[in-house]
Amino acid sequence: MASTTTHAFVASVLAIMLLSGAAQAQSLPYGDPGDSEAISGGDGAPSGGGDTGRSGGKQRGGRSMGSAGGAGRVKIQPYIELSQSVLARLKPVSETLTYTSVAVGVDASLQGRRTEGAVSVRYERRFAESGNIVSNDTISGLARVRHDLIPRQLTLEAGGLATRTRFDESGASRLGSVQTGDRVAQVYSLYAGPAVSTHVGEVAVKGSYLVGYTKVNTPRLPVTGLAPGQPQPQGDIFNHSVAQSAQASVGVAPHTVLPIGLTASAGYNQEDIANLDQRVRELRAGVQATLPINQELALIGDVGWQDVKVSSRDAVRGPGGIPVVGSDGRYVTDKSKPRQIAYDVTGITWDVGVMWRPSRRTSLSAFVGRRYDSMTYYGSFSYTPNARNAVQVEVFDAVSGFGSTVGNAVRGLPTDFTANRNPFSGDISGCATGAQSGGCVNGALGSIASAAFRTRGVSASYSHKAGRLQMGLGAGYLRRKFIGAQGTVLEAANGRTDQTFYVNGQISGPIDRTTAFTIAVYDSWYKSGVSSLADVNAIGANAGITHQFTRHLVGNVAAGIDYLDRKAFADDLIATGQIGLRYNF
């Protein structure tokens, strides 16, 4: 479990984000060079947001005030919570565990002319009472804030994630399941940076810079694989990384200088991973042409140059060439040895595609091309027919590490999100929905292996409101192909592929004026590229009811079931129950 110092650091950074307004771009973004909102849609309509309780029902109380960013409101809801939980392990052995939890947290939403965002952060201390469970504490939270320092010209963006996942020796990681036992990892991810957009005459000038930090705290565990005594196939568990992304472009819109729009762009992405000094670096420059067919449809073509390198050092070797493992359970980096190149692709890239926007509520972009020395496919679709429904789909392809992947997932969430939390652990459930869009981080957290990888996948979300009833559904698929240099301990990971599938669903709403309910279900699959014995399927459901006793005092009861299917180990089946009180200030 994370140290008190780490907890304090993360809590303070998330608080700063609340007051001030994914760290890494996967690839150079496409848009209309003159005015991206003319076809690609920009950020959509102003966000709505809302204030919800831990179990999804709306809570009264909190403080509202005029937004410093202009018209709009700021809603801040601090709270303290006390709960009693019981866990009944039904498989592989029968045992009962009980604990008491004390939590403090704050939920906030900001909707203004120049500032929009949402923050949900929570600190919880668990006191073990009976059974095989230990006392511990944790921070969980989600934040996305954007502030216009100069309207439509200079923007500052920040965000963060703090959550716990359960992991296996294979690196498989999953949200949602009850977090008990030794294999629980605490994940922190933070990012921030400015973006500028202006015009010099008819020329549009844009630029952005983002920096992110991701940290995984785990208990010290032996670095072993499926076979006793063998190194873990994909390397050890991720430690921490710093990722940076810089993008710049200049261009003219169609029918200003030429019938077509032209944009010259350049980008730089780098992630420095502490494990074995891994480095993922990508440089790219290109020229994009935009040919409008009509006011709704445009054809896009791009040709450019790309240089992508992944490098690392080897681990210190002991007697017999056995890699040395440090006190934190991770390989010790041999600083005396030079970097080894694991992946090196340099050459011409191209992309062609379409951008379609028949209305402000519908947008589609689809591209095919050649990057990373192979074919690539990516795009996005957004459909918001009315204020009650929203659909969002994204297809992606990138070379990165775990930190960049998590940062991108967080940055893809809406700024007016409603955070869904597990009623028993208080952790973020993985998906968040807003007034116009939604997103999930489940796929990004599907593996906490340290090795860099090429990831391809798709994510989708759907949200629906019917009066005060709210429903959300998220699903996705990720395929990771790991990269490791020959002659290093990561060589065993090179070319190995794993896959993650996930589905999350939730429905919440009022029962009467003072009572609300929430029902959530999840299912996730991890398919290992090493052996089917490492495959994992986690499935579960929970339901909760909250009741408003007074303006500030809320009671809650919850029940849940979690099932973990593992081929190499006995299955886990756990039933949970909880009763608690929450005071909203």
C-alpha positions in Angstrom: 0.0 0.0 0.0 1.2 3.5 -0.8 3.1 5.5 1.9 1.5 8.4 3.7 3.8 10.8 1.8 2.6 9.5 -1.5 -1.0 9.8 -0.4 -0.5 13.4 0.7 1.3 14.3 -2.5 -1.5 13.0 -4.7 -4.2 14.6 -2.6 -2.6 18.0 -2.8 -2.1 17.8 -6.6 -5.8 16.8 -7.1 -6.8 19.7 -4.9 -4.7 22.1 -7.0 -6.4 20.8 -10.1 -9.8 21.7 -8.5 -8.8 25.3 -7.9 -6.8 26.0 -11.1 -8.6 24.5 -13.8 -3.8 12.4 -20.9 -0.8 13.6 -20.9 0.3 12.1 -24.1 -1.1 12.3 -27.6 -1.4 9.0 -29.4 -0.7 10.5 -32.8 -0.9 13.8 -34.5 -4.5 14.9 -34.4 -6.4 15.7 -37.6 -8.8 18.5 -38.0 -9.9 21.2 -40.5 -6.8 23.4 -40.7 -8.7 26.7 -40.8 -11.3 26.0 -38.2 -11.5 22.5 -36.7 -15.0 23.1 -35.4 -16.3 23.7 -38.9 -16.1 20.0 -39.7 -14.6 18.0 -36.8 -16.7 19.6 -34.1 -14.2 20.6 -31.5 -15.4 19.9 -27.9 -19.1 20.0 -28.5 -21.8 21.7 -26.6 -21.3 23.2 -23.1 -21.2 20.6 -20.4 -23.9 20.0 -17.9 -22.5 17.9 -15.1 -24.2 17.1 -11.8 -23.6 16.1 -8.2 -24.1 12.5 -7.3 -23.5 10.5 -4.2 -21.2 7.5 -3.9 -23.9 5.1 -5.0 -25.1 7.3 -7.8 -28.2 8.8 -6.3 -28.4 12.6 -6.1 -27.5 14.1 -2.7 -28.6 17.4 -1.2 -26.3 19.9 0.4 -23.0 21.2 -0.8 -22.0 24.7 -1.7 -22.8 26.5 -4.9 -21.3 29.8 -6.0 -20.8 31.9 -9.1 -18.0 30.7 -11.3 -14.8 32.7 -11.4 -14.7 31.9 -15.1 -17.8 33.9 -15.9 -21.4 32.7 -16.2 -22.0 29.4 -14.7 -21.8 27.6 -11.3 -19.4 25.8 -9.1 -20.8 23.0 -7.0 -18.5 21.7 -4.2 -19.7 18.8 -2.0 -17.3 17.7 0.8 -18.4 14.7 2.9 -17.4 12.3 5.6 -18.5 8.7 5.7 -18.6 5.8 8.1 -19.5 2.2 7.0 -19.4 -1.4 8.2 -18.7 -4.1 5.7 -18.8 -7.9 5.6 -17.2 -10.1 3.0 -18.2 -13.8 2.7 -15.7 -15.8 0.7 -17.5 -18.8 -0.8 -14.7 -20.1 -3.0 -12.1 -21.6 -2.9 -12.5 -21.7 0.9 -15.3 -20.5 3.2 -14.5 -17.6 5.4 -16.0 -14.3 6.6 -14.1 -11.0 6.8 -15.4 -7.8 8.4 -14.0 -4.3 8.5 -15.0 -0.7 9.3 -14.2 2.2 7.0 -13.9 5.9 7.6 -13.7 8.1 4.5 -13.5 11.8 3.6 -13.9 13.2 0.2 -15.1 15.9 -2.1 -17.2 15.9 -5.3 -17.1 19.1 -7.4 -18.4 20.3 -10.7 -17.4 23.6 -12.5 -19.4 25.0 -15.4 -18.4 28.4 -16.5 -17.8 30.4 -19.6 -14.1 30.0 -19.3 -13.7 27.0 -16.9 -15.3 23.6 -17.0 -14.4 20.4 -15.2 -15.2 17.8 -12.5 -13.3 16.4 -9.6 -14.1 13.5 -7.4 -11.5 12.6 -4.8 -11.7 10.3 -1.7 -9.5 9.2 1.1 -10.5 6.0 2.9 -9.1 4.2 6.0 -10.1 0.6 6.5 -9.9 -1.0 10.0 -9.7 -4.8 9.9 -11.8 -6.6 12.4 -12.0 -10.3 11.6 -10.7 -12.7 8.9 -7.7 -12.6 6.6 -7.7 -8.9 5.9 -5.4 -6.1 6.9 -6.0 -2.5 7.9 -5.0 -0.1 5.1 -5.7 3.2 3.5 -6.2 4.4 0.0 -6.8 7.5 -2.2 -9.2 7.2 -5.2 -10.2 9.9 -7.5 -10.8 11.3 -10.9 -10.3 14.9 -12.2 -10.7 16.7 -15.6 -10.4 20.5 -15.6 -10.0 22.9 -18.5 -9.6 26.7 -18.2 -9.4 29.3 -20.9 -6.7 31.8 -19.8 -7.4 33.7 -23.0 -10.8 32.8 -24.5 -10.4 30.7 -27.6 -6.7 31.3 -27.7 -4.8 30.0 -24.6 -6.1 27.0 -22.6 -4.8 25.2 -19.6 -5.8 21.6 -19.0 -5.2 19.2 -16.1 -6.4 15.8 -15.0 -5.7 12.9 -12.8 -6.7 9.4 -11.7 -6.1 7.5 -8.5 -7.5 3.9 -8.1 -6.7 0.4 -7.0 -6.5 -2.7 -9.2 -6.1 -6.4 -8.5 -3.2 -7.9 -10.5 -1.6 -11.3 -11.3 2.0 -12.3 -11.9 1.2 -12.2 -15.7 0.6 -8.4 -15.3 -3.1 -8.8 -15.8 -5.0 -6.1 -13.9 -8.6 -5.4 -13.3 -11.0 -2.9 -11.8 -14.3 -3.8 -10.1 -13.4 -6.9 -8.2 -13.2 -6.8 -4.4 -9.7 -5.6 -3.5 -8.4 -8.1 -1.0 -5.1 -10.1 -0.5 -1.6 -9.2 -1.4 -1.9 -8.5 -5.1 -3.5 -5.1 -4.9 -1.8 -2.2 -6.8 -2.4 1.5 -6.2 -2.3 3.5 -9.5 -1.8 7.3 -9.7 -1.7 9.3 -12.9 -1.5 13.1 -13.3 -1.1 15.4 -16.3 -1.2 19.1 -17.2 -0.3 21.5 -19.9 -1.2 24.5 -22.1 -2.6 24.7 -25.6 -2.6 27.8 -27.9 -4.8 28.5 -30.9 -4.7 31.7 -32.9 -4.5 33.2 -36.4 -1.9 35.3 -38.2 -3.9 36.7 -41.0 -5.5 33.7 -42.8 -3.0 31.3 -41.2 -4.2 29.2 -38.2 -1.4 28.6 -35.7 -1.9 25.9 -33.0 0.4 24.3 -30.4 0.2 22.3 -27.2 2.4 20.7 -24.6 1.4 18.1 -22.0 3.5 16.4 -19.3 2.2 13.5 -17.3 3.4 11.3 -14.4 2.1 7.8 -13.6 3.0 5.7 -10.6 2.1 2.1 -9.5 2.6 1.1 -5.9 2.6 -2.6 -5.3 3.6 -4.9 -2.4 6.9 -6.6 -2.7 6.3 -9.8 -4.6 8.7 -12.3 -6.2 9.3 -11.9 -9.9 8.2 -15.2 -11.1 6.2 -16.5 -14.1 4.1 -19.5 -14.7 7.0 -21.8 -14.3 8.7 -21.7 -10.8 12.1 -20.0 -10.9 11.6 -18.4 -14.3 11.7 -14.6 -14.9 8.3 -13.1 -15.5 7.7 -13.2 -19.2 6.9 -9.5 -19.8 9.4 -8.1 -17.3 8.4 -6.9 -13.8 5.5 -4.8 -12.8 5.4 -1.1 -13.9 7.0 1.4 -11.5 6.6 4.9 -12.7 7.1 7.1 -15.8 7.2 10.6 -17.1 5.6 11.3 -20.4 5.7 14.4 -22.6 3.9 15.5 -25.7 4.4 18.6 -27.9 2.3 19.4 -31.0 2.5 22.3 -33.4 0.8 23.2 -36.7 0.2 26.0 -39.2 -2.3 26.0 -41.9 -4.9 27.6 -44.0 -8.6 26.7 -44.5 -10.0 25.6 -47.8 -11.0 28.4 -50.2 -8.7 31.0 -48.6 -5.5 30.6 -50.6 -6.4 27.4 -52.5 -9.5 25.4 -53.0 -8.0 22.9 -50.6 -6.9 23.4 -47.0 -3.2 22.8 -46.2 -1.6 22.2 -42.8 2.0 21.6 -41.9 2.3 19.8 -38.5 5.0 18.3 -36.3 4.8 16.3 -33.1 7.0 14.9 -30.4 6.0 12.2 -27.8 8.3 10.6 -25.3 7.8 8.4 -22.2 10.6 7.6 -19.8 9.9 4.5 -17.8 11.8 3.8 -14.6 11.9 0.1 -15.1 15.2 -0.7 -16.9 15.4 2.9 -18.1 13.0 2.2 -20.9 12.3 5.1 -23.3 9.6 5.4 -26.0 10.3 8.3 -28.4 8.3 9.3 -31.4 9.0 12.2 -33.8 6.7 13.0 -36.7 6.2 15.8 -39.3 3.7 15.9 -42.1 1.6 17.9 -44.5 -2.2 17.5 -44.5 -4.6 18.4 -47.3 -8.3 18.9 -46.8 -10.7 18.8 -49.7 -14.3 19.8 -48.8 -16.9 17.9 -50.7 -19.7 20.0 -49.2 -20.5 21.7 -45.9 -20.8 18.3 -44.2 -18.1 16.1 -45.7 -14.4 16.5 -46.3 -11.6 14.2 -47.7 -8.3 14.2 -45.8 -4.9 13.2 -47.1 -1.6 13.3 -45.3 2.0 12.4 -46.1 4.8 12.7 -43.6 7.9 11.3 -41.9 8.1 9.3 -38.7 10.9 8.2 -36.4 9.9 5.9 -33.5 12.4 4.3 -31.2 12.0 2.1 -28.1 15.2 1.4 -26.0 16.1 0.1 -22.6 19.0 -1.2 -20.5 19.5 -4.7 -19.2 19.1 -5.8 -15.6 22.0 -6.4 -13.3 23.1 -10.0 -13.6 24.0 -12.2 -10.7 25.7 -15.6 -10.6 24.8 -17.7 -13.5 23.4 -14.7 -15.4 20.2 -14.6 -13.2 18.6 -11.1 -13.2 18.9 -9.3 -9.9 15.6 -8.2 -8.2 15.5 -5.2 -5.9 13.8 -4.7 -2.6 10.7 -3.5 -4.4 10.4 -6.7 -6.3 11.4 -5.2 -9.6 14.5 -5.8 -11.7 17.6 -3.7 -10.8 18.8 -1.6 -13.8 22.4 -2.0 -15.0 23.4 1.6 -15.5 26.9 0.6 -16.6 25.6 -1.0 -19.8 24.6 1.0 -22.9 21.0 1.3 -24.1 19.8 -1.5 -26.3 17.4 -0.7 -29.2 14.2 -2.8 -29.1 12.2 -1.0 -31.8 13.4 1.4 -34.5 11.1 2.5 -37.3 12.0 5.5 -39.6 10.4 6.4 -42.8 7.5 7.8 -44.8 4.0 7.7 -43.5 0.7 8.3 -45.2 -3.0 8.5 -44.2 -6.2 9.0 -46.0 -9.7 9.4 -44.6 -13.0 11.2 -44.3 -14.5 13.7 -41.9 -18.2 13.9 -41.8 -20.3 16.3 -39.7 -23.9 16.6 -40.8 -24.8 18.6 -37.6 -23.4 19.8 -34.3 -24.7 16.6 -32.8 -23.0 14.1 -35.1 -19.4 13.7 -36.2 -17.4 10.9 -37.8 -13.7 10.6 -38.7 -12.2 7.5 -40.2 -8.6 7.0 -41.4 -6.5 4.3 -43.0 -2.7 4.6 -43.6 0.7 3.3 -42.9 2.6 4.1 -39.7 4.9 2.1 -37.4 6.0 0.2 -40.6 2.6 -1.4 -41.0 -1.0 -0.6 -41.9 -2.9 1.5 -39.3 -6.6 2.2 -38.8 -8.2 4.7 -36.5 -11.0 7.2 -36.1 -13.9 8.3 -33.9 -17.7 8.6 -33.9 -19.9 10.9 -31.7 -23.6 11.0 -31.8 -25.7 13.1 -29.4 -29.3 13.2 -30.9 -30.7 15.1 -27.8 -29.9 16.0 -24.2 -30.9 12.5 -23.1 -28.7 10.3 -25.2 -25.0 10.2 -26.2 -22.9 7.6 -28.1 -19.1 7.8 -28.5 -16.8 5.3 -30.2 -13.0 5.5 -30.7 -10.5 3.3 -32.6 -6.9 3.9 -31.8 -3.3 2.7 -32.6 -0.2 3.8 -30.8 3.3 2.8 -29.5 3.6 3.7 -25.8 4.1 2.5 -22.3 1.6 2.0 -19.5 1.8 5.6 -18.3 0.9 7.1 -21.7 -2.0 4.7 -22.2 -3.5 5.7 -18.8 -3.0 9.4 -19.4 -4.7 9.2 -22.8 -7.7 7.3 -21.3 -8.1 9.9 -18.6 -7.8 12.8 -21.1 -10.5 11.1 -23.2 -13.1 11.5 -20.4 -15.6 14.3 -20.5 -15.0 17.4 -18.3 -18.5 17.2 -16.9 -18.3 13.5 -15.9 -20.2 11.8 -13.1 -17.8 9.3 -11.4 -19.2 5.9 -10.6 -17.7 4.2 -7.5 -17.7 0.7 -6.1 -19.8 0.9 -2.9 -17.5 -1.5 -1.0 -14.0 -0.2 -1.9 -14.9 3.4 -2.9 -12.8 3.0 -6.0 -13.6 4.4 -9.4 -15.5 1.8 -11.3 -13.8 2.5 -14.6 -16.3 4.4 -16.6 -17.6 8.0 -16.4 -20.4 9.7 -18.3 -21.2 13.3 -19.0 -23.9 15.3 -20.7 -22.6 14.9 -24.2 -20.1 12.0 -24.0 -18.5 9.3 -21.8 -15.5 7.1 -21.6 -13.7 4.3 -19.7 -10.2 3.7 -18.3 -10.7 -0.1 -17.9 -8.8 -1.1 -21.0 -5.8 1.1 -20.1 -5.6 -0.5 -16.7 -5.9 -4.1 -18.2 -2.2 -4.8 -17.7 0.4 -3.1 -15.5 3.4 -4.8 -17.1 6.4 -2.5 -17.4 7.4 -3.3 -21.0 6.5 -0.8 -23.8 4.0 -2.0 -26.3 2.0 -1.2 -29.5 -1.6 -1.0 -28.6 -4.6 -1.2 -30.9 -8.2 -1.2 -29.8 -11.6 0.2 -29.7 -13.7 1.8 -26.9 -17.3 2.7 -26.9 -19.7 4.3 -24.4 -23.5 5.1 -24.3 -25.4 7.2 -21.8 -29.1 7.7 -21.5 -31.3 9.9 -19.2 -35.0 9.4 -18.8 -36.2 12.0 -16.3 -34.1 11.5 -13.2 -33.2 7.9 -14.3 -29.6 7.6 -15.6 -28.1 4.7 -17.5 -24.6 4.1 -18.8 -22.8 1.4 -20.7 -19.1 1.1 -21.6 -17.2 -1.5 -23.5 -13.9 -1.9 -25.2 -11.1 -4.1 -26.5 -7.3 -3.6 -26.4 -4.5 -5.7 -28.0 -1.0 -5.1 -26.7 2.1 -6.3 -28.5 5.0 -6.0 -26.2 8.5 -4.7 -27.2 11.8 -5.8 -25.6 15.4 -5.5 -26.7 17.5 -8.6 -27.6 20.1 -9.5 -25.0 18.1 -8.0 -22.2 15.7 -9.4 -19.6 12.9 -7.9 -21.7 13.8 -10.1 -24.7 11.3 -12.7 -23.4 8.5 -10.1 -23.8 9.3 -9.1 -27.4 6.5 -10.0 -29.7 4.2 -11.4 -26.9 0.6 -10.3 -27.3 -2.1 -10.0 -24.7 -5.7 -8.9 -25.0 -8.3 -7.2 -22.8 -12.0 -7.1 -23.2 -14.4 -5.3 -20.8 -18.0 -4.3 -20.3 -19.5 -2.0 -17.6 -23.1 -1.1 -17.1 -24.9 1.1 -14.5 -28.4 2.3 -13.9 -29.4 4.8 -11.1 -32.3 6.9 -10.2 -34.8 7.9 -7.5 -37.3 5.6 -5.7 -39.0 8.5 -4.0 -38.1 12.1 -3.0 -35.5 10.9 -0.4 -34.5 7.5 -1.6 -32.4 6.5 -4.6 -30.9 3.3 -6.0 -27.9 2.2 -8.1 -27.2 -1.1 -9.9 -23.9 -1.8 -11.5 -22.5 -4.8 -13.4 -19.1 -5.5 -14.9 -17.3 -8.2 -16.9 -13.7 -8.2 -18.0 -11.5 -10.8 -19.7 -7.7 -10.9 -19.9 -6.2 -13.3 -22.5 -2.5 -13.9 -22.0 -0.1 -14.3 -24.9 2.1 -16.6 -22.8 -0.3 -19.4 -21.9 -4.0 -19.9 -21.6 -3.3 -20.8 -18.0 -2.8 -17.1 -17.3 -6.2 -16.1 -18.7 -8.5 -14.4 -16.3 -12.3 -13.6 -16.3 -13.7 -11.3 -13.6 -17.4 -10.7 -13.4 -19.6 -9.1 -10.7 -22.5 -6.9 -9.8 -23.5 -4.7 -6.9 -26.6 -2.7 -5.9 -27.1 0.1 -3.4 -29.8 2.2 -1.9 -29.3 5.6 -0.3 -31.8 7.4 1.9 -31.8 11.1 2.8 -32.6 11.4 6.5 -31.9 15.2 6.7 -30.5 17.8 4.4 -27.0 16.6 5.3 -27.3 13.0 6.6 -27.5 10.1 4.2 -27.7 6.4 4.9 -26.8 3.7 2.5 -27.0 -0.1 2.2 -25.3 -2.2 -0.5 -24.8 -5.8 -1.5 -22.6 -7.3 -4.2 -21.2 -10.5 -5.7 -17.8 -10.9 -7.4 -16.5 -14.0 -9.3 -12.9 -14.5 -10.5 -12.3 -17.4 -13.0 -8.6 -18.3 -13.3 -7.4 -21.5 -15.0 -4.1 -21.8 -13.1 -5.6 -21.2 -9.7 -8.8 -21.9 -7.8 -11.8 -19.7 -8.6 -12.8 -16.9 -6.2 -16.4 -16.2 -5.3 -17.1 -13.4 -2.8 -20.4 -12.0 -1.5 -20.4 -8.5 0.1 -22.7 -6.4 2.2 -22.4 -3.0 3.7 -24.3 -0.4 5.8 -23.1 3.1 6.3 -23.8 6.8 7.0 -22.6 9.8 5.1 -22.6 13.5 6.2 -22.6 16.0 3.4 -21.3 19.4 4.5 
